[in-house]
Amino acid sequence: MEFVLLIFLPVIFAILVPFVYKYIKGIHTGWLVLLVPLALFSYYLSFMPLMMDGGHAISELKWIPSLGITFTSYIDGLSLLFTLLITGIGSLVVLYSVFYMDKQKEDLGSFYVYLLLFMTAMLGVVQSDNTITLYLFWELTSISSFLLIGFWYTRDKSRFGALKSMMITVFGGLMMLGGFTLLSIMGNTFSIRELIAQAPELVNHPYFTLALLLILLGAFTKSAQFPFYIWLPDAMEAPTPVSAYLHSATMVKAGIYLVARFTPIFGTSSTWIWLVTGIGLLTLFWGSFFAVKQTDLKAILAFSTVSQLGLIMSLLGAGAISYHTTEAMFALATYAAIFHLINHATFKGGLFMIAGIIDHETGTRDIRKLGGLMSVMPISFTVALIGSFSMAGLPPFNGFLSKEMFLDSMVALQHFELFNFDTWGILFPIIAWVASVFTFTYSLYFVLKTFVGQKNFEQLPRQPHEAPIGMLLSPMILASLVLIFFFIPNLVGKWIIKPAVMAVQPTLYASPEAVDVHVLAWHGFGSTALWLTVGIVIVGSLLYVTIPKWQPLYKIQPAKLSLNEGYDALMRGSEKGMNRMSRLYMDGVIRTYLLYMFAFLSVTMIAVLFIKDAFVIDMTSFTALSLYGVLNAVILVLAVGFVVFAKSRLAAIIALGGVGYSVALFFVIFKAPDLALTQLVIETVSVALFLLAFKHLPALSSHGETAKTKIVNFVVALSVGVMVTLVALSSHSQKLIPSISQYYKDTVATEAGGGNIVNVILVDYRGFDTFFEIGVLAIAGIAVLGMIRLRVSRKETTDENK
Amino acid sequence: MKTNDVILQTTAKVVFFIIFLFSIHIFFTGHYAPGGGFVGGLLTTGAIVLLLLAFDLRTIQQILPFNFTVVTAIGLVLALATAAGSIFFNVPFFTHAYDYFTLPLFGKTSLHTAMLFDSGVYLVVVGSAITIIQSIGGDD
């Protein structure tokens, strides 16, 4: 089966969604949408045995074969892992959204269309082997994320957040496209597999470092790494199912996927290791530190996501070290990265859903108003507790296992001897430990401040109660996975993680079994990671207890100096700058614009004529003067003069019609019946149009012309006339290339089965032109309709902020 | 001011049909003689404009109760569908086909897919021109 087509299944289904939404009112649209990710998930599961044997599967759909651009679905361990995450978490999120999104109030039609569009885009990103289609899907995820963040588009914050995320991720996407282009120049192919095969030669190419930096920019913007993470907290304006799906489990991991996918190409470079590990760790610390500052539940989770993404990123960077050393610790790092990626998807997805439930049931997400919910929402509390403790790295939850592996890898970094790691390496475990302390603190902060402590139910907008069971189902499934993964880490490793690790570092392992990692929860008292964890728990708890004392310290940082302020200033500045530049020449008067156009046209054309020395007059081929021709020309000139000097607009319009008719007569004289016919009818219709619009036009005298502008107008008009005459004479006098007319004459009957060349050109030879022309005509018609008929008063319902 | 335009109105009623039939003729004959969808569409528009001048917008909307934006859309879809139809016969986009048939009444007639495309052009021209005229003329 051509499973590449399955990438498009969601978006094809999305075409049906609006109809389903409109005509099937009884059922929540989400139930039907749920079928798509569920079916895909179960289908993709069937790839698992193949991946466990270290195999891969390819399916191809040609798109632009002449340019080497194809939709290639290349499924190996890494792609399959992401595919299962996308479809698996996707199913749970759709299930959750059925209860979260109100059938009556929300525009479910649009919501599920965007969500399915995203699903296709994301599947495309993780399965594409062709860099160009990878880029295409990559930007499609940005666009669908934009639409979903701005789903409640009547809110200012939603629109702002949507635009911000789009600006930053599309910027990164464009940089990545640059990187891909360089790679394709270096390797002369768009296929990632073929590029990986050439990896040893690519390293020495002069473009290597530039391509590396550009691709990392793409990955870092998408995966919200420092300093680009600022879009993620603002993206929390999206409906909670979207935050759980795009902004924690899947889309933000696209950058991590990209880094993992390109590790075989760039992984041997020290720049790559330093940047990926360094930026990852910095992001880990930054995110966890600022998470404690937040007061909105979803904002805490957003910063925590930023920080966890940094953690996975740094592990991938450390994993690349295994190209340079045989030390087992670094093989562990890649394994830990993949493991933590799965764990993060499970616990963070659940936590986001709980945040949504709290918002849904109490009407607020402000942690300062919440408290004591444990007694009324026991199930939510349990799920939140499991998720938070896993995030904090406590047993018996899966986060504990991957966190220990992370600490082990970071400790190992200081012993690595290449690339100056032996001097600076000591920083890595320290930053990692401090960040983990803050992670522990915000995990407690999230769950305890919400569920434990004083009850102030009077302050809440709604009387809290437990959520319906359907809404709790998805987070409960995720929470049970958190527990299950702790007890069977090595099975999960065998099924999914080892094939993925092998895909990240194909040159190092012959088969998934060769990845020699065995995860243990207990390493004995001698383990460094254990004591680091104990330290984290003690210091973290102390920090949590003293939060009221030190939280105000965040206010020391002046608001003016934040990254967000920088982004805002950049946006404001560029908007103002552009505006000012446009104002230099755009004065809003159409006649000025016409003046620019005509002046530019005549100056360039005359200049080209002179520079190329193309001006030729050859009188021999001219037609002899005829009485009709002369008479017609006289009428034409008289009519033009009348248009210019007419005192009333009505007279000018009629004279303009005269100009058109005499031009049509010229066509008749020179035997061009088609042109003459068209010109005559056009002239008639346009005069009628002018007369219709007549009453809307301002009085003829109020142009505010001075003598100076009149002279300028005159000069421009004269030069246009001179230009057209010169061009006409020259083009008539010399034929640089043979005329195509003969070809038309020869083939019109045989090839096109017609007799009238003019019409056959329109509908057949140059049918494309005609097609786009009628497209333009239709747009013009609709634009006029839009401008005149649909002038809705500006301040109407669409702009309010609820 | 109430003008008396009996003569104009009476003439228009007759002349409208003459122009309209002529436009249909010109549309069909386009492949072999001067004419085609574009001119045909414009002529039809001209005929409708004549009615408009003789009567008023409301009367026109009663006589021709179409939504002309929909007409435009149908035209565009028809043109695109004709062009895209060739894909299903495994020939490049926009390849036209024609053949000769002997039909009752007409005798030997050539039938072209180009004609379908041209009727798309015709509909778009009529649709958007009347849309523009209706919007500008109807804006009081």
HADDOCK unambig.tbl for C-alpha pairs under 7 A between the chains (distance, minus, plus):
assign (segid A and resid 673 and name CA) (segid B and resid 34 and name CA) 6.21 0.50 0.50
assign (segid A and resid 674 and name CA) (segid B and resid 34 and name CA) 4.96 0.50 0.50
assign (segid A and resid 674 and name CA) (segid B and resid 35 and name CA) 6.19 0.50 0.50
assign (segid A and resid 678 and name CA) (segid B and resid 39 and name CA) 5.43 0.50 0.50
assign (segid A and resid 681 and name CA) (segid B and resid 42 and name CA) 6.27 0.50 0.50
assign (segid A and resid 681 and name CA) (segid B and resid 43 and name CA) 6.15 0.50 0.50
assign (segid A and resid 681 and name CA) (segid B and resid 46 and name CA) 6.95 0.50 0.50
assign (segid A and resid 682 and name CA) (segid B and resid 42 and name CA) 6.86 0.50 0.50
assign (segid A and resid 685 and name CA) (segid B and resid 46 and name CA) 5.71 0.50 0.50
assign (segid A and resid 689 and name CA) (segid B and resid 133 and name CA) 6.44 0.50 0.50
assign (segid A and resid 692 and name CA) (segid B and resid 136 and name CA) 6.76 0.50 0.50
assign (segid A and resid 692 and name CA) (segid B and resid 137 and name CA) 5.42 0.50 0.50
assign (segid A and resid 693 and name CA) (segid B and resid 136 and name CA) 6.13 0.50 0.50
assign (segid A and resid 693 and name CA) (segid B and resid 137 and name CA) 6.74 0.50 0.50
assign (segid A and resid 753 and name CA) (segid B and resid 98 and name CA) 6.88 0.50 0.50
assign (segid A and resid 754 and name CA) (segid B and resid 31 and name CA) 5.25 0.50 0.50
assign (segid A and resid 754 and name CA) (segid B and resid 32 and name CA) 5.61 0.50 0.50
assign (segid A and resid 755 and name CA) (segid B and resid 31 and name CA) 5.87 0.50 0.50
assign (segid A and resid 755 and name CA) (segid B and resid 32 and name CA) 3.95 0.50 0.50
assign (segid A and resid 755 and name CA) (segid B and resid 33 and name CA) 6.75 0.50 0.50
assign (segid A and resid 756 and name CA) (segid B and resid 30 and name CA) 6.84 0.50 0.50
assign (segid A and resid 756 and name CA) (segid B and resid 31 and name CA) 5.32 0.50 0.50
assign (segid A and resid 756 and name CA) (segid B and resid 32 and name CA) 4.41 0.50 0.50
assign (segid A and resid 756 and name CA) (segid B and resid 33 and name CA) 5.26 0.50 0.50
assign (segid A and resid 756 and name CA) (segid B and resid 34 and name CA) 6.57 0.50 0.50
assign (segid A and resid 759 and name CA) (segid B and resid 30 and name CA) 6.10 0.50 0.50
assign (segid A and resid 759 and name CA) (segid B and resid 31 and name CA) 5.92 0.50 0.50
assign (segid A and resid 759 and name CA) (segid B and resid 35 and name CA) 6.99 0.50 0.50
assign (segid A and resid 759 and name CA) (segid B and resid 36 and name CA) 6.00 0.50 0.50
assign (segid A and resid 760 and name CA) (segid B and resid 31 and name CA) 6.17 0.50 0.50
assign (segid A and resid 763 and name CA) (segid B and resid 114 and name CA) 5.96 0.50 0.50
assign (segid A and resid 763 and name CA) (segid B and resid 117 and name CA) 6.80 0.50 0.50
assign (segid A and resid 763 and name CA) (segid B and resid 118 and name CA) 6.35 0.50 0.50
assign (segid A and resid 764 and name CA) (segid B and resid 96 and name CA) 6.96 0.50 0.50
assign (segid A and resid 764 and name CA) (segid B and resid 114 and name CA) 6.63 0.50 0.50
assign (segid A and resid 774 and name CA) (segid B and resid 121 and name CA) 6.40 0.50 0.50
assign (segid A and resid 774 and name CA) (segid B and resid 124 and name CA) 6.36 0.50 0.50
assign (segid A and resid 775 and name CA) (segid B and resid 76 and name CA) 6.96 0.50 0.50
assign (segid A and resid 777 and name CA) (segid B and resid 128 and name CA) 6.64 0.50 0.50
assign (segid A and resid 778 and name CA) (segid B and resid 72 and name CA) 6.30 0.50 0.50
assign (segid A and resid 778 and name CA) (segid B and resid 124 and name CA) 6.42 0.50 0.50
assign (segid A and resid 778 and name CA) (segid B and resid 128 and name CA) 5.53 0.50 0.50
assign (segid A and resid 781 and name CA) (segid B and resid 128 and name CA) 4.62 0.50 0.50
assign (segid A and resid 781 and name CA) (segid B and resid 129 and name CA) 6.75 0.50 0.50
assign (segid A and resid 781 and name CA) (segid B and resid 131 and name CA) 6.00 0.50 0.50
assign (segid A and resid 781 and name CA) (segid B and resid 132 and name CA) 5.43 0.50 0.50
assign (segid A and resid 784 and name CA) (segid B and resid 132 and name CA) 6.01 0.50 0.50
assign (segid A and resid 785 and name CA) (segid B and resid 131 and name CA) 6.81 0.50 0.50
assign (segid A and resid 785 and name CA) (segid B and resid 132 and name CA) 6.44 0.50 0.50
assign (segid A and resid 785 and name CA) (segid B and resid 135 and name CA) 5.57 0.50 0.50
assign (segid A and resid 788 and name CA) (segid B and resid 135 and name CA) 6.25 0.50 0.50
assign (segid A and resid 788 and name CA) (segid B and resid 136 and name CA) 6.98 0.50 0.50
assign (segid A and resid 788 and name CA) (segid B and resid 139 and name CA) 6.96 0.50 0.50
assign (segid A and resid 789 and name CA) (segid B and resid 135 and name CA) 6.28 0.50 0.50
